[in-house]
Amino acid sequence: MLNITPQERLAREAYALSDKDVKAILVLVDSILDKNNDEPPLTPEELEAIRRSDEDIKNGNLIPWEVVKKELSTMA
C-alpha cells in the first residue's frame, strides 16, 4: 500500500463498505467527535425544557418579541 495518511486510508476504504456499515461507522465517528466537545451533556431537565418548547412552537403557543422586550425592560 502507498504511504498515505490514516485519513486518506479511511476515505478510500469507506467506498468499499456497504451503506449499513458506513452508517454504523458514522455513529462511532459522531461519538468520538462528541467527546471532543467541551460542552457538558444536557441534563434531563434541559432536555425536557427543550421538548416542552418544541411542543409550544408546534402548537402556536408563542410570545411576541415586543411583549418579551417590554417584560425584559421592566426587569432592568
Secondary structure as UniProt FT lines:
FT   HELIX           6..14
FT   TURN            15..16
FT   HELIX           19..35
FT   HELIX           44..58
FT   TURN            59..60
FT   HELIX           65..75
//
